[in-house]
Amino acid sequence: MVRGKTQMKRIENATSRQVTFSKRRNGLMKKAFELSILCDVEVALIVFSPRGRLYEFASSSILETIERYRSHTRIHNTSTTPESAENIQRLKEEAENMMKKIDLLETSKRKLLGEGLGSCSIDELQRIEQQLERSVTKIRVKKTEVFGKQIDHLKEKGKTLVAESTRLSEKYDSYSSQQANNDDRENVVEVEAYADQSSPNSYVETELFIGLPDTRTRRISPNLTIN
């Protein structure tokens, strides 16, 4: 049995209308899903039932898709009033003037680098030369200023090193004097000890004989002789 062509008008029967809505809604969701997969497109579908119930489908994020739609409509559906057209024309002219200035700056830059001088006149070459001389003068002044700051910094660093060296030298001299005093005290103690051992009351036996060979004696002590 061949189905008849459905007339595109509101279904009067509430039950038939609800059945048709459910069937076609599911088919619409399926078609949206297939379209997003097969064609790799961003799809967002929003449906409200007669009772206000929400049905939705989105291939990514429905909020992002809605925001994208709003941005697109703001850009392409902006009303072109005479004032807006005048502003657009003015912006175009400013852009053109800016591009001309950029071209002039690029040309001047190349000439300062020594490029594209073939079409320059004598006067223009002299102006370029004077400009370069002024630039070199400014660069030299700045270089001298930087060198001066570096020299001052090195001088301050040198003063700090000299002060540190002086402090260490004084500390070393103090340590050396203290060490010398300790050595002197040790030498005095050793001399005193040696003097105590070498007093006159101590006698040492020697091999010295006084007198003729027959009568020589060996001195042992000041009060004792041996024949």
C-alpha positions in Angstrom: 0.0 0.0 0.0 1.5 3.3 -1.0 1.5 6.1 1.6 -0.2 9.3 0.6 1.5 12.6 0.6 1.2 14.4 3.9 -0.2 17.9 3.6 2.0 20.6 5.3 -0.5 22.0 7.7 -1.2 21.7 11.4 -2.6 18.3 12.5 -5.9 19.0 14.2 -6.1 15.7 16.1 -4.1 16.1 19.3 -3.2 12.4 19.6 -2.0 12.2 16.0 -0.1 15.4 16.4 1.7 14.1 19.4 2.5 10.8 17.7 3.8 12.6 14.6 5.9 14.9 16.8 7.6 12.0 18.6 8.4 10.1 15.4 9.7 13.1 13.5 11.6 14.5 16.5 13.5 11.3 16.8 14.2 11.2 13.0 15.3 14.8 13.1 17.8 14.1 16.0 19.1 11.1 14.0 19.6 13.1 10.9 21.4 15.9 12.8 23.7 13.3 14.4 24.4 11.6 11.0 25.1 15.0 9.4 27.6 16.0 12.1 29.5 12.6 11.7 29.4 12.2 7.9 30.2 15.8 7.0 32.3 16.8 10.1 30.2 19.9 10.8 29.0 21.6 13.9 25.3 21.0 14.5 23.1 22.3 17.2 19.4 21.4 17.4 16.8 22.9 19.8 13.2 21.8 19.9 10.4 22.8 22.3 7.3 20.6 22.4 3.8 22.2 22.5 3.8 21.8 26.3 7.2 23.6 26.5 9.4 20.6 27.0 13.0 21.0 25.7 14.7 18.6 23.4 18.2 19.4 22.2 21.2 17.9 20.3 24.7 19.3 19.8 27.7 17.8 18.1 30.0 19.7 20.5 28.7 22.3 23.0 25.3 23.8 22.4 26.3 27.0 24.3 29.4 27.5 22.2 27.5 26.9 19.0 24.9 29.5 20.0 27.6 32.0 20.9 29.3 31.3 17.6 25.9 31.9 15.8 25.4 35.2 17.6 28.9 36.4 16.7 28.4 35.4 13.1 25.1 37.3 12.9 26.5 40.4 14.5 29.3 40.5 11.9 27.2 39.8 8.8 23.9 41.4 9.7 25.1 44.8 11.0 23.0 47.6 9.5 25.0 49.8 7.2 23.9 53.3 8.1 25.4 56.4 6.4 27.5 57.0 9.5 28.9 53.5 9.6 29.7 53.7 5.9 31.5 56.9 6.4 33.5 55.4 9.3 34.4 52.4 7.2 35.6 54.7 4.4 37.6 56.8 6.9 39.2 53.6 8.3 40.1 52.5 4.8 41.8 55.8 4.1 43.7 55.7 7.4 44.9 52.2 6.6 46.1 53.3 3.2 48.0 56.2 4.7 49.5 53.9 7.3 50.7 51.5 4.6 52.3 54.4 2.7 54.1 55.6 5.8 55.3 52.0 6.4 56.6 51.9 2.8 58.4 55.2 3.3 60.0 54.0 6.6 61.1 50.8 5.0 62.7 52.7 2.1 64.4 55.1 4.5 65.7 52.2 6.6 67.2 50.5 3.5 68.9 53.7 2.5 70.4 54.1 6.0 71.7 50.6 5.7 73.4 51.6 2.4 70.8 49.8 0.2 68.8 51.2 -2.7 70.9 54.3 -3.1 70.9 54.2 -6.9 68.0 56.6 -7.3 69.2 59.1 -4.6 70.3 62.6 -5.5 73.3 64.5 -4.1 71.1 66.4 -1.7 69.4 63.3 -0.5 72.7 61.5 0.0 74.0 64.5 2.0 70.9 64.4 4.2 71.4 60.7 4.8 75.1 61.3 5.7 74.2 64.1 8.1 71.6 61.9 9.7 74.1 59.0 10.1 76.6 61.4 11.7 74.0 62.7 14.2 73.2 59.1 15.0 76.8 58.2 15.5 77.3 61.2 17.8 74.4 60.1 20.0 75.7 56.6 20.1 79.1 57.7 21.2 77.7 59.9 23.9 75.6 57.0 25.2 78.6 54.7 25.0 80.8 57.2 27.0 78.0 57.4 29.6 77.8 53.6 29.9 81.6 53.4 30.2 81.7 56.1 32.9 79.1 54.2 34.9 81.1 51.0 34.6 84.3 52.7 35.6 82.7 54.3 38.7 81.3 50.8 39.6 84.8 49.3 39.2 86.3 52.1 41.3 83.9 51.4 44.1 84.6 47.8 43.9 88.3 48.5 44.0 87.9 50.6 47.2 86.0 47.8 48.8 88.7 45.3 47.9 91.5 47.7 49.2 89.6 48.1 52.5 89.2 44.3 52.8 92.9 43.8 52.1 93.9 46.4 54.7 91.7 44.7 57.3 93.1 41.3 56.5 96.7 42.7 56.6 96.1 44.2 60.1 94.6 41.0 61.3 97.6 39.1 60.0 100.1 41.6 61.6 98.3 41.2 65.0 98.4 37.5 64.7 102.1 37.6 63.8 103.0 39.9 66.8 101.1 37.6 69.2 102.9 34.6 67.8 106.3 36.3 68.1 105.5 37.2 71.8 104.7 33.6 72.5 107.9 32.4 70.9 109.9 35.0 73.0 108.3 33.7 76.2 109.2 30.1 75.3 112.8 31.1 74.6 113.1 32.9 78.0 111.8 29.8 79.7 114.3 27.6 77.9 117.2 29.9 78.8 116.2 30.1 82.4 116.0 26.3 82.6 119.5 26.0 81.0 120.9 28.5 83.4 119.6 26.6 86.4 121.3 23.5 85.1 124.7 25.3 84.6 125.1 26.9 88.1 128.6 27.2 89.9 127.8 24.5 92.5 127.8 21.9 89.8 131.0 20.2 88.8 132.0 18.1 85.9 134.8 15.5 85.8 137.5 16.4 83.2 140.7 14.8 81.8 142.9 17.9 82.7 146.1 17.2 84.7 148.3 19.8 86.3 152.0 19.2 87.3 155.0 17.0 86.2 154.3 13.7 84.8 155.3 11.9 88.0 153.4 14.2 90.2 150.4 15.1 88.0 147.0 14.9 89.5 143.5 14.9 88.1 141.3 17.6 89.4 137.9 16.4 90.3 136.6 19.2 92.4 138.0 22.5 93.8 138.7 20.8 97.3 139.7 17.3 96.1 142.8 16.0 94.3 144.0 12.5 93.4 147.8 11.6 93.3 
